[in-house]
Amino acid sequence: MINKCLLSLLLGLPVLYSCVSPGGAGGLLYNNYTGPYQALENSGTSREGRASVHCILGLTCFGNAGIHAAVADGSIQRISSVDYQYLSFLAIVYTRTTIIVRGE
């Protein structure tokens, strides 16, 4: 009985984890990747602002990963692109999602 439960957990964890990471990409041990979110017609990228949310053990999350927070961090007036960066250790032990806004 215990072996069946353990096997179900091991086989089900990758499926559950793929729902957690943005884009569904990544591994169980370590992730650190950046992906596109949105590009706009404004081509200036002299400034960059970041805003992050941190989660610990999938139990508590804190921070502000909003575009407005990233714009304020970079003192951006005109947005040219919005990307995200995802970092995780051991699936849900620690995760960080960062919104990256570039513009003028």
C-alpha positions in Angstrom: 0.0 0.0 0.0 2.7 2.5 1.0 4.7 1.6 -2.2 1.7 2.4 -4.4 1.2 5.7 -2.7 4.8 6.6 -3.0 4.8 5.6 -6.7 1.7 7.6 -7.4 3.3 10.6 -5.7 6.5 10.3 -7.7 4.7 9.9 -11.0 2.2 12.7 -10.2 4.7 15.3 -9.0 6.0 16.3 -12.5 2.4 16.7 -13.7 1.5 18.9 -10.8 4.7 20.8 -11.0 4.2 21.7 -14.7 1.1 23.6 -13.6 3.2 25.7 -11.2 5.9 27.0 -13.5 5.1 29.7 -16.0 5.0 28.3 -19.5 5.0 24.7 -18.2 8.8 24.4 -18.7 11.3 23.4 -16.2 12.8 20.7 -14.0 12.1 19.5 -10.5 15.5 20.4 -9.1 16.4 23.8 -10.5 15.0 26.3 -12.9 16.2 29.7 -14.0 14.8 31.0 -17.3 13.4 34.1 -18.9 10.5 34.2 -21.3 8.7 36.8 -23.4 5.4 38.3 -22.1 4.6 41.2 -24.4 6.4 43.5 -26.9 5.1 46.9 -27.9 5.8 49.3 -30.7 8.0 51.6 -28.6 11.6 50.6 -29.4 13.5 52.5 -26.7 15.0 50.3 -24.0 17.3 52.6 -22.0 15.7 51.7 -18.7 14.7 48.5 -16.9 12.5 47.8 -13.9 11.8 44.6 -12.0 9.2 43.4 -9.6 9.1 40.0 -8.0 7.0 37.5 -6.0 8.7 35.0 -3.8 7.1 31.7 -2.5 8.4 29.4 0.1 7.3 25.7 0.3 4.2 26.6 -1.8 2.7 27.8 1.5 3.4 31.5 1.6 4.1 34.0 -1.1 5.0 37.7 -0.8 5.9 40.5 -3.0 4.4 42.5 -5.9 5.1 41.3 -9.4 2.8 43.8 -11.1 3.8 45.7 -14.2 3.1 49.0 -12.3 5.6 48.0 -9.6 8.2 47.2 -12.3 7.5 50.5 -14.1 8.0 52.4 -10.8 11.2 50.5 -10.1 12.7 51.6 -13.4 11.2 55.0 -13.6 9.8 54.1 -17.0 7.5 56.4 -18.9 7.0 54.4 -22.1 7.0 50.6 -22.1 8.7 48.7 -25.0 8.6 45.1 -23.6 7.5 43.0 -20.7 9.3 39.7 -19.9 9.2 37.3 -17.0 12.0 35.4 -15.2 11.3 32.2 -13.3 13.6 30.8 -10.6 13.0 27.7 -8.5 14.8 25.3 -6.3 13.6 21.7 -5.6 10.2 22.3 -7.2 8.3 24.2 -4.5 10.9 24.8 -1.8 11.6 28.3 -3.2 10.3 30.0 -6.3 10.6 33.5 -7.6 8.7 35.1 -10.5 10.0 38.4 -11.7 8.3 40.8 -14.2 10.9 42.7 -16.2 9.7 45.9 -17.9 12.0 47.7 -20.4 11.4 51.1 -21.9 12.2 54.8 -21.7 
